[in-house]
Amino acid sequence: MSEIRYNFNRYKSEIATSVKGQTPKNLPLAGFRVVDLTRILGEYYHKSHEISLLQFFNLSLILAGPYCTMLLGDLGAEVIKIENPKHGDDSRTWGPPWANNKDPNDKSIPESAYFLAVNRNKKSITVNFKTQLGAQIIKDLVKKSDILVENYVPGKLSKLGLGYDELSKINPKLIYASVTGYGQTGPYAHRHGYDVMVEAEAGLMYITGERDGEPVKVGVAIIGLYTHGAIMAAILSRMRTNQGQRIDCSLIDCQVASLANIGSNYLIANQEAERMGSAHPSIAPYQKFKTKDSYILIGAGNDRQFEILCKSVEREDLLQDEKFKTNSDRVKNRDVLSKLFEDIFIKKDTEHWLSIFSDKSIPFAPINNIKKTFEHPQVIARDMIQEVDHPKAGKIKLTGIPVKYSKDKPSIRLPPPTLGQHTHEILTNILNYSKDKIKILIEGNVIV
C-alpha cells in the first residue's frame, strides 16, 4: 500500500506539471484530465456531441455521463466538454426554466437550468468530430488525457476511429468509460435506451408507486454515481499496472443492482415484489402518514423504536397487542397497524408531530417540497447552496459539493461554461495548435 501511495504522489506530481495552475493542487484528482464525450439526449435528438476534459474526455449523452464528469471535476480533474459547434449540448435549450441573460441587450437563448445543473467545473470546446480534422482533435486530446467518458451506442464511435480499441493504441494509459443503456455485449447491446425505459425494463418502475396506483419512474437517475466510482477504481488499478482499461457501465446492470433487498427477496425466496408506496416490505411501521395539513414519515426499525413511537403518540396499549409484539408480527398485520396510525396522525398538523418527535430516538421527517428543502437549516449549514458568477447569466445559485473532506476542499471553481467558451484556450494551451491551424479549423466548420 505504501508503494501505491508513493507511485500515486509521484504520478500526480508528474502530470500536475502539464496543467499547472488550472486546479488547486490539494484536490484528489488535481492534475488529471478528462475528455467528456457525453451528451444529454432528449425526446428531440439533434445528433449533438459534447466532450469534457478532466484530463477527462467526456463524450457522454444521457444525464448519467455529464453528472459523472461533473463529480470528477468537483474533485479537481480538468474536464473538457466537447459539444456540437452548431447548437451544443441539447440540454442547453431544455427550458423553461432559464437563467436570464444578465445583459438586457443580449437576445440570445439563455442557459437552461437543466444544463447548469450538471456542468459546473468543466470547460467547453466545440468540435465536429464527424469530420477527419475534428476526429484528429479528439485523438490529440486523448494523447494528453487520462480519462474519456462517452455514452454512445456501442460501435458508433469506433466507426469514427474513436472507439476504445483505436484510442488505447494512442494512449495505453487511457481509462475509457462507456455509459450505455444495455452494455457492450448481449442481445440488446445496440439498442437505444433512456433511463426511464431501462427503469421500466429492469423492474425498478414496477416496484415504485402507490400500492393501488400505476408504476412511476424514480425521481433522479443514479448511474452517474456508479460510473464515477468505477473510474476512481480504474485510477487505482492504473497506479499498480501503469495501464488503462475499458469501463462498461450500463443502465440495465445498475438498475438491476439497485434492486438490492427487493432483488434478493426474489432470488432467495422467489417472492415477487409489489408497489408499496413509501412502505417497506420487511419493516412496519415504516411509511408516510397523512397529517392534518401534509405528511410525516415514520420509521420504526426495531422493537425499541416501536415502543418509543407508541409512547410518543400515547398509544402504549399497542405494545400489549399480540399482533404487534415483534417486527414480524407487525409486518404480517401492517394493514391493521397502518390504519391505527393513520387515524392518529390525521388529527394534528405536521409541525405538532415534528415537535413531539424532536427529542425522541426514532427516525422521522416531514415530506418537504423543493422550496422547503433549500430553506432547510441543515442544507444551509452544510453549504449545499452555492452562488457563482456565470459569464452570461450573472450570479446564479447551484447545488453545493455533496461530500466533505477533512483535508481536501472541493469547490465550484468554474461555473458551467458557455458554448465553446474554452475552444481557443484548449487548442492553443493544451494542444499547441498554431493560429493558422485554428483558422483552417474555423473555415472548415470543424470548430467555432
Order of alpha helices (4+ residues) and beta strands (2+ residues): alpha-beta-beta-alpha-beta-beta-beta-alpha-beta-alpha-beta-alpha-beta-alpha-alpha-beta-alpha-alpha-beta-beta-alpha-alpha-alpha-alpha-beta-alpha-alpha-beta-beta-alpha
